[in-house]
Amino acid sequence: MFGDEFFKQLYLRAFRHTLGPCFPQKLSALLSAIGAGEKSATVIGATFQWFLRDLTGMLGGVLFTFYQGSDLDSNAKMWRLVADLMNDLGMLMDLLSPLFPSAFLFVVCLGSLSRSFTGVASGATRAALTQHFALQNNAADISAKEGSQETMATMIGMALGMLLAHITMGNSLAIWFCFLLLTVFHMYANYKAVNCLALTSLNFERTSILLQHFMKTSQVLSPVQVSSMEHVLPTWTTTWISRNSKLLHMQVDLGLRVSSLGRQELMELLHSSGSHCEEVKYLLVERKEIIGVIVHKDAIATDVLRSYIHALVMANLTEGNKPTHSESQAWMDKQYEVFVQKLKSSGWKLERLLAPSLIWTANWMSKPSDKKID
C-alpha cells in the first residue's frame, strides 16, 4: 500500500518535526520584547505590534503566491526545502528581536514575512508530494497518516523544548548554541528527506537530464537515478553549478511572446519552420543563445511536452554553433517516439510537463501560398 520511499520520508519527517518545536525561547523572546511583565507596557501597544506582525505575514503570503505560485508544482522538492529554511529564518528573527529594541517591529515583521512564505510553500508542496505517494489513489489516507505522525512528533518536540528551556534559562550562550545546533540538524534532516524523493513526473530539469543522457547513450535513466542528479537547492544559491555542469533547461524559454519578436525574426521563423508549421502546435526560434518556444493556443499537454523536448534537442545540438532547425527536426522525426516509449517503460509519467502556466500563446494559419502569424 505504501512504498519504501514513503517510510524513509516518514522517519526523516518525524525527526525534523521533533526538532522544530524544541526551541520555545523564541516565544519568550517575543513576549519580553513587547513588554510582557512590565508595568510600563500597554495592552493597546502590544496589540498594535502583534497586528502589524500578522498583517505583514498575510500580505507576504499573498504576494509570494502571486509571484511564485505557478512554480510550486514544477519544483516541489526545492520549495519544500526552501519552506523549512524560511521557517528557521523566521525563528532567528524572533530571537534577534529583543537585541534591537529600536528596530523590534521591523525585525519581527521580517520573521512573520519569512514564515508566511513557509506556510504557502509547505502547504502547496505537501499536496503535490502526497499525490506522488498515493500509489493506489489513496491521497486522503496518506494525508491523514502524515498529519497524525506530524502531531505526535510535534508533541514530543514540545516536551523536549520545555526541558531545554528549563536547562538553558538565563544562559544566553547556551540558548544560542542550542538554537544553532538544532537548526543545523533540522536543515540536514530536511535536505535528506527531500533528496531521497524520486519523483516520476517531468519538470524542466528532469527532462533535461533525461534527454542529455539519452542523446549520449540511447538509454533512459530511472527516477531514482535522476533524483540523485537534480538540484534541490535554488540555482541562484549555487552559482558554481552553472560552471561545473551544463544546465540545458536554462537555455529554453517556453511560452515566448510573439510580439517580442522583430519583423526579421518573424520572417526567419516562418522560413525555418517550413512544412512542419502545419503539423505541430509550436514554433522554435533562437534568440541570443536561448531557444524560444511559441506555443499554439490549441496545444494540448502532449504538444507542450513535445515542444519543450524539441527545444532541448536544439539547444543540445548547438554547443557554440548556430542551431539548425533541420538537424533538430531530423532527430525528432527519428528518435522522439523511441525516447517517449523508453520513458514510459522506465516508470516516468508523461501526462504533462510540470511547468508554470503558459501566459502567452499564439495562433497561426497555414495556407499553400503563404504563412501568417497573428
VEXDREN-2710 file (C-alpha; in Angstrom, 1 decimal):
% VEXDREN-2710
k/r/px/py/pz
1/MET/0.0/0.0/0.0
2/PHE/2.9/2.3/0.7
3/GLY/6.3/2.3/-1.0
4/ASP/9.7/2.2/0.7
5/GLU/10.3/5.8/-0.3
6/PHE/7.3/6.8/1.9
7/PHE/8.7/5.2/5.0
8/LYS/12.1/6.9/4.5
9/GLN/10.2/10.2/4.3
10/LEU/8.2/9.2/7.4
11/TYR/11.3/8.7/9.6
12/LEU/13.0/11.8/8.4
13/ARG/9.9/14.0/8.8
14/ALA/9.4/12.6/12.3
15/PHE/12.9/13.7/13.1
16/ARG/12.6/17.2/11.7
17/HIS/9.1/17.7/13.2
18/THR/10.5/16.7/16.6
19/LEU/13.4/19.2/16.3
20/GLY/11.1/22.0/15.1
21/PRO/9.3/22.8/18.4
22/CYS/12.4/22.1/20.6
23/PHE/13.0/25.8/20.9
24/PRO/10.3/27.7/22.8
25/GLN/12.7/30.5/23.7
26/LYS/11.5/32.3/20.5
27/LEU/8.1/32.9/22.1
28/SER/9.6/34.1/25.4
29/ALA/11.9/36.4/23.4
30/LEU/8.9/38.0/21.6
31/LEU/6.8/38.3/24.8
32/SER/9.7/40.0/26.7
33/ALA/10.3/42.3/23.7
34/ILE/6.7/43.6/23.6
35/GLY/6.9/44.3/27.4
36/ALA/5.2/41.3/29.0
37/GLY/5.6/41.6/32.8
38/GLU/6.5/45.3/32.7
39/LYS/4.2/47.9/34.2
40/SER/5.1/50.4/31.5
41/ALA/3.8/48.2/28.8
42/THR/0.2/48.9/27.5
43/VAL/-2.2/46.4/26.1
44/ILE/-3.0/48.5/23.0
45/GLY/0.7/48.9/22.2
46/ALA/1.3/45.2/22.3
47/THR/-1.8/44.5/20.3
48/PHE/-0.8/47.0/17.6
49/GLN/2.6/45.4/17.3
50/TRP/1.1/42.0/17.0
51/PHE/-1.4/43.3/14.5
52/LEU/1.3/44.7/12.2
53/ARG/3.3/41.5/12.6
54/ASP/0.4/39.3/11.4
55/LEU/-0.6/41.8/8.7
56/THR/2.9/41.7/7.2
57/GLY/2.7/37.9/7.2
58/MET/-0.6/37.9/5.4
59/LEU/0.5/40.3/2.8
60/GLY/3.7/38.4/2.3
61/GLY/1.8/35.2/1.7
62/VAL/-0.4/36.8/-0.9
63/LEU/2.5/38.3/-2.8
64/PHE/4.5/35.1/-2.7
65/THR/1.6/33.2/-4.1
66/PHE/1.2/35.8/-6.9
67/TYR/4.8/35.7/-8.0
68/GLN/5.8/32.0/-7.3
69/GLY/2.6/30.1/-7.1
70/SER/2.8/28.6/-10.6
71/ASP/6.3/27.3/-9.9
72/LEU/5.5/25.3/-6.8
73/ASP/4.2/22.3/-8.7
74/SER/7.1/22.0/-11.1
75/ASN/9.8/22.4/-8.3
76/ALA/8.1/20.8/-5.3
77/LYS/11.3/19.4/-3.9
78/MET/13.2/22.7/-4.0
79/TRP/10.3/24.7/-2.5
80/ARG/9.8/22.1/0.2
81/LEU/13.4/22.7/1.3
82/VAL/13.1/26.4/1.0
83/ALA/10.0/26.5/3.1
84/ASP/11.8/24.9/6.0
85/LEU/14.7/27.2/5.6
86/MET/12.5/30.2/5.7
87/ASN/10.8/28.9/8.8
88/ASP/14.2/28.6/10.6
89/LEU/15.0/32.1/9.4
90/GLY/11.7/33.4/10.9
91/MET/12.7/31.8/14.3
92/LEU/16.1/33.5/14.0
93/MET/14.4/36.9/13.6
94/ASP/12.2/36.2/16.6
95/LEU/15.3/35.5/18.8
96/LEU/17.1/38.6/17.4
97/SER/14.2/41.0/18.0
98/PRO/14.9/41.7/21.7
99/LEU/18.5/42.6/20.9
100/PHE/17.4/45.5/18.7
101/PRO/14.7/47.4/20.7
102/SER/14.7/50.4/18.3
103/ALA/14.1/48.1/15.3
104/PHE/12.0/45.5/17.1
105/LEU/8.9/45.9/15.0
106/PHE/10.9/45.7/11.7
107/VAL/12.7/42.5/12.8
108/VAL/9.5/40.7/13.9
109/CYS/7.8/41.7/10.7
110/LEU/10.7/40.2/8.8
111/GLY/10.2/37.0/10.8
112/SER/6.5/37.0/10.1
113/LEU/7.2/37.6/6.4
114/SER/9.6/34.7/6.3
115/ARG/7.1/32.3/8.0
116/SER/4.3/33.4/5.5
117/PHE/6.4/32.1/2.7
118/THR/6.8/28.9/4.7
119/GLY/3.0/28.5/5.1
120/VAL/2.3/28.9/1.4
121/ALA/5.2/26.8/0.0
122/SER/4.8/23.9/2.5
123/GLY/1.1/23.6/2.1
124/ALA/1.3/23.6/-1.7
125/THR/4.2/21.2/-2.0
126/ARG/2.7/18.9/0.6
127/ALA/-0.3/18.4/-1.7
128/ALA/2.0/17.7/-4.7
129/LEU/4.1/15.2/-2.7
130/THR/1.0/13.5/-1.3
131/GLN/-0.2/12.7/-4.8
132/HIS/3.3/11.2/-5.5
133/PHE/3.0/8.8/-2.5
134/ALA/-0.6/7.8/-3.3
135/LEU/0.3/4.7/-5.3
136/GLN/-3.3/3.4/-5.0
137/ASN/-5.1/6.8/-5.3
138/ASN/-5.3/6.9/-1.5
139/ALA/-4.2/10.5/-1.1
140/ALA/-6.7/11.1/1.8
141/ASP/-5.4/8.1/3.7
142/ILE/-1.7/9.2/3.3
143/SER/-2.6/12.8/4.2
144/ALA/-4.3/11.7/7.4
145/LYS/-1.4/9.4/8.5
146/GLU/1.1/12.1/7.8
147/GLY/-0.9/14.6/9.8
148/SER/-1.1/12.2/12.8
149/GLN/2.6/11.4/12.6
150/GLU/3.4/15.2/12.5
151/THR/1.2/15.8/15.5
152/MET/2.9/13.1/17.6
153/ALA/6.4/14.3/16.6
154/THR/5.4/17.9/17.4
155/MET/4.2/16.8/20.9
156/ILE/7.5/15.1/21.6
157/GLY/9.3/18.2/20.4
158/MET/7.3/20.4/22.7
159/ALA/8.1/18.3/25.7
160/LEU/11.8/18.3/24.8
161/GLY/11.6/22.0/24.2
162/MET/10.2/22.8/27.7
163/LEU/13.0/20.7/29.2
164/LEU/15.6/22.5/27.1
165/ALA/14.1/25.9/28.1
166/HIS/14.4/24.9/31.8
167/ILE/18.1/23.9/31.4
168/THR/19.2/26.9/29.4
169/MET/17.1/29.5/31.4
170/GLY/19.1/32.7/31.8
171/ASN/22.2/31.5/29.9
172/SER/22.3/33.4/26.5
173/LEU/25.3/31.5/25.3
174/ALA/23.7/28.1/25.9
175/ILE/20.5/29.3/24.2
176/TRP/22.2/30.4/21.0
177/PHE/24.4/27.3/20.9
178/CYS/21.3/25.0/21.2
179/PHE/19.5/27.1/18.6
180/LEU/22.3/26.9/16.0
181/LEU/22.9/23.2/16.7
182/LEU/19.2/22.2/16.4
183/THR/18.9/24.4/13.3
184/VAL/21.8/22.6/11.6
185/PHE/20.3/19.2/12.4
186/HIS/16.8/20.4/11.3
187/MET/18.1/21.5/7.9
188/TYR/20.1/18.4/7.5
189/ALA/17.0/16.2/8.1
190/ASN/15.1/18.4/5.6
191/TYR/17.7/18.0/3.0
192/LYS/18.0/14.2/3.4
193/ALA/14.2/13.9/3.3
194/VAL/13.9/15.9/0.1
195/ASN/16.9/14.3/-1.5
196/CYS/15.5/10.8/-1.2
197/LEU/12.4/11.7/-3.2
198/ALA/12.3/10.0/-6.6
199/LEU/9.5/11.9/-8.4
200/THR/8.2/10.3/-11.6
201/SER/6.8/13.4/-13.1
202/LEU/8.7/15.5/-15.6
203/ASN/9.7/19.1/-15.0
204/PHE/12.2/21.3/-16.8
205/GLU/15.4/19.9/-15.1
206/ARG/14.4/16.3/-15.0
207/THR/13.5/16.3/-18.7
208/SER/16.8/18.0/-19.5
209/ILE/18.8/15.4/-17.5
210/LEU/16.9/12.5/-19.2
211/LEU/17.3/13.9/-22.7
212/GLN/21.0/14.7/-22.4
213/HIS/21.7/11.2/-21.1
214/PHE/19.6/9.6/-23.9
215/MET/21.3/11.6/-26.7
216/LYS/24.7/10.3/-25.4
217/THR/23.9/6.7/-24.6
218/SER/20.4/5.9/-26.1
219/GLN/19.4/4.8/-22.6
220/VAL/16.9/6.4/-20.2
221/LEU/17.7/6.9/-16.5
222/SER/15.3/5.7/-13.8
223/PRO/13.5/8.1/-11.4
224/VAL/15.9/7.1/-8.6
225/GLN/19.0/7.8/-10.7
226/VAL/17.6/11.2/-11.8
227/SER/16.8/12.2/-8.2
228/SER/20.4/11.9/-7.2
229/MET/21.4/14.2/-10.2
230/GLU/18.8/17.0/-10.0
231/HIS/19.4/20.1/-7.8
232/VAL/17.2/20.6/-4.8
233/LEU/18.6/24.0/-3.9
234/PRO/17.7/27.1/-5.9
235/THR/20.1/27.8/-8.8
236/TRP/21.0/31.3/-7.5
237/THR/22.3/29.8/-4.2
238/THR/24.8/27.5/-6.0
239/THR/26.4/29.6/-8.7
240/TRP/29.2/27.0/-9.0
241/ILE/26.6/24.6/-10.6
242/SER/26.5/26.6/-13.8
243/ARG/30.3/26.4/-14.1
244/ASN/30.6/22.7/-13.5
245/SER/27.6/21.4/-15.4
246/LYS/25.5/22.2/-18.5
247/LEU/22.1/23.5/-17.3
248/LEU/20.3/22.8/-20.6
249/HIS/16.9/23.7/-19.3
250/MET/18.1/27.2/-18.6
251/GLN/18.6/27.8/-22.3
252/VAL/14.9/27.3/-23.2
253/ASP/12.2/29.9/-22.9
254/LEU/8.8/28.1/-23.0
255/GLY/5.9/30.3/-24.0
256/LEU/7.7/33.1/-25.8
257/ARG/5.6/36.1/-26.6
258/VAL/5.2/36.7/-30.4
259/SER/5.1/40.5/-30.1
260/SER/8.6/40.4/-28.6
261/LEU/10.0/39.3/-32.0
262/GLY/11.1/41.7/-34.7
263/ARG/9.9/41.5/-38.3
264/GLN/13.1/40.0/-39.5
265/GLU/12.9/37.3/-36.7
266/LEU/9.4/36.5/-37.7
267/MET/10.3/36.0/-41.4
268/GLU/13.3/33.8/-40.4
269/LEU/11.0/31.8/-38.1
270/LEU/8.4/31.2/-40.8
271/HIS/11.1/30.2/-43.3
272/SER/12.8/27.8/-40.9
273/SER/9.6/26.2/-39.8
274/GLY/8.7/25.1/-43.3
275/SER/6.0/22.5/-43.8
276/HIS/6.3/21.5/-40.1
277/CYS/4.3/24.6/-39.2
278/GLU/1.2/22.8/-40.4
279/GLU/1.9/19.6/-38.5
280/VAL/2.9/20.8/-35.0
281/LYS/1.4/23.2/-32.4
282/TYR/4.6/25.1/-31.7
283/LEU/7.4/27.1/-33.3
284/LEU/11.0/27.4/-32.2
285/VAL/13.2/30.5/-32.5
286/GLU/16.8/31.1/-31.4
287/ARG/17.5/34.4/-29.7
288/LYS/20.8/35.2/-28.0
289/GLU/21.7/31.6/-27.3
290/ILE/18.2/31.0/-25.9
291/ILE/15.7/28.7/-27.7
292/GLY/12.3/30.3/-27.5
293/VAL/9.1/28.2/-27.9
294/ILE/6.0/29.8/-29.3
295/VAL/3.1/27.6/-28.3
296/HIS/-0.2/27.4/-30.3
297/LYS/-3.3/28.4/-28.4
298/ASP/-4.9/25.0/-29.2
299/ALA/-1.9/23.0/-28.0
300/ILE/-2.6/20.2/-25.5
301/ALA/-0.3/18.8/-22.8
302/THR/1.4/16.3/-25.1
303/ASP/2.1/19.1/-27.6
304/VAL/3.7/21.2/-24.8
305/LEU/5.9/18.3/-23.8
306/ARG/7.0/17.7/-27.4
307/SER/7.8/21.3/-28.0
308/TYR/9.9/21.5/-24.8
309/ILE/11.9/18.3/-25.7
310/HIS/12.4/19.7/-29.3
311/ALA/13.8/22.9/-27.9
312/LEU/16.1/21.0/-25.6
313/VAL/17.3/18.9/-28.6
314/MET/18.0/22.1/-30.5
315/ALA/19.9/23.6/-27.5
316/ASN/21.9/20.5/-27.0
317/LEU/22.9/20.3/-30.7
318/THR/24.1/23.9/-30.6
319/GLU/27.2/23.7/-28.4
320/GLY/28.6/27.0/-29.6
321/ASN/27.5/26.6/-33.2
322/LYS/24.4/28.2/-34.8
323/PRO/21.5/25.9/-34.2
324/THR/19.9/24.4/-37.3
325/HIS/16.2/23.6/-37.4
326/SER/16.8/20.8/-39.9
327/GLU/19.1/18.8/-37.6
328/SER/16.9/19.1/-34.6
329/GLN/13.8/18.2/-36.7
330/ALA/15.6/15.2/-38.1
331/TRP/16.4/14.0/-34.6
332/MET/12.7/14.4/-33.5
333/ASP/11.5/12.5/-36.5
334/LYS/13.8/9.6/-35.9
335/GLN/14.3/9.4/-32.1
336/TYR/11.3/11.2/-30.3
337/GLU/8.9/8.2/-30.3
338/VAL/11.8/5.9/-29.2
339/PHE/12.6/8.3/-26.3
340/VAL/9.0/8.5/-25.2
341/GLN/8.5/4.8/-25.2
342/LYS/11.6/4.3/-23.1
343/LEU/10.5/6.9/-20.7
344/LYS/7.2/5.1/-20.2
345/SER/8.9/1.7/-19.7
346/SER/11.2/3.3/-17.1
347/GLY/8.2/4.5/-15.0
348/TRP/8.0/8.1/-16.0
349/LYS/4.7/9.8/-16.1
350/LEU/4.1/11.7/-19.4
351/GLU/0.6/13.0/-18.9
352/ARG/2.0/16.6/-18.8
353/LEU/5.1/18.6/-18.3
354/LEU/5.2/20.3/-14.9
355/ALA/5.8/23.9/-15.8
356/PRO/4.5/27.3/-14.9
357/SER/1.3/28.2/-16.6
358/LEU/1.7/29.4/-20.2
359/ILE/0.8/33.1/-20.1
360/TRP/1.5/33.7/-23.8
361/THR/0.2/31.5/-26.7
362/ALA/-0.2/32.3/-30.4
363/ASN/-2.5/31.4/-33.3
364/TRP/-1.3/30.9/-36.8
365/MET/-3.0/29.7/-40.0
366/SER/-1.2/27.8/-42.8
367/LYS/-2.1/28.2/-46.4
368/PRO/-0.5/26.9/-49.6
369/SER/0.6/30.3/-50.7
370/ASP/1.6/32.0/-47.5
371/LYS/2.0/31.6/-43.8
372/LYS/0.8/34.1/-41.3
373/ILE/1.2/34.6/-37.6
374/ASP/-1.4/36.5/-35.6
END
